[in-house]
Amino acid sequence: MSSADAPSPTPPSSTPPDIVLLEGPRARIRELGTVVRAGRDFIRGFRALHFVGPCVTIFGSARFRDDHPAYAQARAMGAAVARLGFTVMTGGGPGIMEAANRGARDVGGPSVGCNIELPFEQTHNPYLDRWVTCRYFFVRKVLLFKYSYAFVGMPGGLGTLDELTEALTLIQTGKIKQFPVVLMDTTYWAPFREMLQTMVSAGTISPGDLDLMLITDSVDDAIAHIEHHAIRRFGLTKARRPSAWRWLGERALAVTRLAQTD
């Protein structure tokens, strides 16, 4: 029997879905099953989050506890974003994500999360008005970007860097509009800025790409940047919550929110 004809091994039920997706070609029926499961992830997310935006998505480490300075700053950022009229969106987990959602809750603002199934347990944080749990990382990333008019990068690890560079790449390539990107903590992000400067010197990115983000230590400066480059640029105004179709599984957040004018 050739390798092409050999049956694909059946992965154990505990195998993370992304490993199954990326492990190589499998039987056609199993590939179809993966497509169906990913589609179900998308539909579940679309129905749950259809009325939550416009959002500001805040990225950051899941490892910081509530006594860390970055936690306090993220909480302040979440509160300030909510006061602008945005829904605060995060990855729905602990650490910086929890802090940002908590800040929104502090001031009565809407707070949502896109969680992810992981081999180790990551439950949603207790400061969410609504959340979805995704099987696939790529579905989660689509949902984090789909409803947002700005992105805030707090100190974080590889996951934060992945989400941040995804946002910058989508903006740079015109796949999404030129939404504002803010990085909080100039000391923490200094090496990242230096790496981008190296890329400019090498000619792998344009000098203008450095203008795609603001790096600051000030929540007030970050909020002023978001207000100018998101609310004013895209004509966002306060609006009543839209009507939800419950037979489609839709639920609107019971808050006044921003909406884009035509």
N, C-alpha and C positions, 0 to 999 in steps of 0.2 A: 504494500500500500504506500503510495506516495504521500509526502507531507501535505500536499494540497488536498488529498482525500481523507486524511486523518481527522477523526472527530475532535472537536475542540473540547478541552476538559471543562467540566461543569464547575464553576467557581463556587466555593462555599457561600452560604447565605450571608455570612458576616463580612464578605469581601466588600470594601467600599465601592459604591457605584462608579466613581471616577476611574478606579483601577480597572474595573470591568470594561468601561468604555474605551480606555486607552491601551489595553493589553494586546491589541492586534486584531486581525480578522477572526471572526467566529462564524458559526453557522448563520445563514441568512435570517432564520426565524428569531435567533437571539439578537441579531443586530436590529431587527424590526422592533423587538421588545424594548430595546434600549431607547430607540427613537420615541416609542409610545410613552415610556416612563418619563423621558425628558420633556415631551410635549405636555404631559400631565403636570409636571413641575411648573412649566410656564403658565398653563391655564390657571392653576391654583394661585400662583403669584399675581397674575393679571386681575383675577377676580377679587382677591383680597386687597390689592393696593390701588385699584382703579381710581378711587376718589381721595387718595391721601395727599396728593401733590398740590402745588409745587413743593418740592422738598429741598433741603440741603443735606447732603450725605457727609457724615463725619467718620473718617477712618482713624484707626489707632490700635495700639496694643491691647490684647486681652489679658495681659499679665500684671498690669498695674493695679494695686489695691487702692482703697479710698484714702489712704494717708500719703499717697504719692502726689507731688506737685502737679504732674500732668493730669491727674484725675481731677483735681480742683479746677485747673484751667479748662478742661473739656466740659466740665459741668457748667462753668460760667459761659462757655461758648454755646452750649446747648440752650441755655436760658436766653442768651442774646439773640440767637437765631430764631427761637420761638417768638420772641417779642416783635421781630420783624414781620411775622405773619407766616413764616415757613413751617412746614412739618419737618421735624428732625428725624432723619433716617440714619440708621447704623446697621452694622452686621448683626445686631441683636444679642450679642454675647456679653461677657463680663468686661472689667477693666475700663478702658477709654470709652468703649461702646456704651456700657452701663452709665458712665458719668454723663455723657452727652444726652442720653435719654432721660436721665434723672434731672438734668438741668431744665429740659423742656417741661417735665412734670412739675418742677418747682414753681413755674410761672403759669401753669395751666395750659401749656401749649401741647399740640399733638405730637406723638412720639411713636415711631414704628421701627421695626427691625426685620432684616432678612437673615435668618439663622441658617446654619449648615449642619448636616449630619456629619459627624466625625467619628473615627475609630474610638477616640476617647470622648466622654460625654461633654457636650457643651449645651447647656440648657439656655433658654432665653432669659434675659434679665427681667427683674420685676417692675421695670418702669416703662413698659410698652403698652400702648393702647391697642396695637394690632401687630401681628407678626406672622411671618411664614417661615417654614423650615424646608430648605431645599435639599434634594439629594445630590445635585450636581453643582460644582463650583461655578461653571460657566453660566448656569441659569441664575445663580445668586448674583453674579456680577452684572448681568443684564438688568436685573431688577434694581440693583443699587444705582445704576446710571439712568435708567429709563425715566424716572420721575423727578430727577434732580436738576436744579438750576445753578447749583454751586457745589464745590467739593472742598472739604477741609481736611488736611492731613495733620493729625497730631503725631507725636512720637510713637513709633511702632516698629515692627519687625518686617519679615519678608512678605507677609500677607499685606501689610499696609503699603509697602513699597510696590507690590504687584498692582494693587488697586490704584495707587497714585499714578504710576507710570501708564496704566491703562487709560486713565482719564486724560493725561497729557497727550498720549498717542492719538486717542479719538479726536481730541480738539485739533491737534497739529495736522492730522490727515483730513480734517473736515467731515468726519463721520458723525460728529455731534457739533452743535453750535459752540461758539467760543464762550463757554460758561466760565466764571471765575474759579480759580484754584488758589487756595490759601494754605500755606504751611505754617504751623505754629511752633515756635521755639527756634530762634535763629541759630543758637549753638548746636542743637541737635541736627538740624538740617544743613549746617555749613559744609560737611563732606559731600553731601548730595549736590549742593550748589557748585562746589569745586569740580565734581565729576562732570557736570553739565558744561562748565567753562572749558574743561579739557576737550569735550566733544566739539565745542565751538571752534577751538584752536585746531582740532584735527579735521574740521570741515564736515563732520558727520551730522551735525544739526546746525541750524541757522542762528545767528545772534539774536534774532527776533524771538526765537523759541524761549529764551530766558524771560521774556515778558509775559509768558503764559501763566505765571504764578506770582503771588505775593508771599514773601517770607517775612514774618513779623513775630514779635513777642506780645503785641497788644491786641486784646479782644476788640477794643473799640476800633482800631485801625482795620482789623479783619472785617468787622461788621460794616464799616463805611465802604470798604472795597466791594463787599457783596451787594450792598444796597445800590451802589452806583452801577456795577457791571452786571447785575442780575435784575433787580427790581426796575430800575430806570431803563436799562437797555432793552428789556423784553416787555416793558409796559405792564408789569404786574400790578394789580390793584386788589383791594379787599373785595371779597365776594361771598355771597351766601353759599352754604354747602349745597351741592347738586342733589337731585333726587336719585336714589339708588333703586335698582330693580332687584327685589329680594328673590324673585324666582330664578335669577341668574347667580344667586349666592353673593350679591353685592351688599356692602354695608358702608354707608358714609360716616366719617368721623363727625361727631357732634360739635363742630367748631366752625367759626368763621375763618376763612383761609384766603390766601392770595389766589388770583387767577389771571391768566394772560388775556389782555384785551385783543380784540380782532383788529 
